[in-house]
């Protein structure tokens, strides 16, 4: 699809070639939007609204309380933490009919649409190929991908047509800065304008929206809060909810999934500990309600020697030194992935000898 497609709007194509007509078109669109806004600015009785609210259906879950049905969710994360893999996996789980992912229920399955403004088609293919293992189970739904060039504002008409054609339950925009590259990410007024247009489309079509974003620079040791995202401060206010993917200081493969602001439910009490499998590159659930501070670099400290009561530290480190995969160690010793991390951390603090090196795939896997 291209803005010059013969099937596109004739006025739009003419306006694109003439600056005067282009400005006239923008004025007409602005007046039309203002007229619609005035028509919608009506007062309703609170009792009437409350009665209607009681009959609204319960929101379904695209991914537990992280992504409720129809919600606009901001997903700020550190660079290189694996956010693209993570978002790909959510789209695959929802479109392939899975009812659970990382311990979170999925009660709304359907088509998903991934708008990639960062990687490009070739790099996206490589990453998806590493994840995609068809299980032979038929699914009526699809994960659709657009590897786009330029700004999303250029493709809004085509985007709207895709929404009408495929009716996705989830749309992912990866990422905010590159999708709106022509807009100053640091200015509240500029970001409010482009994000609001995206929200209007979401509200009209009814899909859940997740927009990937980055954290502020040098925030790797900061406790997570909603204003930790980079760019204009108004960005977080425009979304219904947010959650973050953070690194753990306890193990290279560990990540923390942290849900903060939400207009639909209470904040989570703790973080969800997950693990990036270095072989499959899929994330795996490890533990609920962990303390984020224990995983931050500034708070990194060796666990108490009492944690080695089972006497398995030496076995764990010995197997790691032999390049035995962590998954096999977990099965062989009947322990958790977190238990391996504790042994490594104690070794690094000088309590159990030198740190054992993991296999090369585990080290490279954490770089995605």
Protein Blocks (a to p, Z undefined) as FASTA:
>chain_A
ZZklmklcfklmmmmmpmklmmmmmmmmmmmmmmmmmmmmccddfklmmmmmmmpccddd
fbljllgghiacdddddehilpmmmmmmmmmmmmnopabeehiacfbgcddddddfknom
mlmmmmmmmmmccehiacfbdcdddddehjfklmmmmmmmmmmmnopabdcdddfklmmm
mbcfkbmklmmmmmmmmmmmmmmnopacdddddddehilmpccdfklpgcjfklmmmpmb
dcdddddfkbmkbccdddfbdfkbccdfbdcdddddfklopacdfbehiafklmgmklgc
cddfklmmnopmmmmmmmmmnopafklmmmmnopafklmmmmmmmmmnopnopaddddfk
lmmmmmZZ
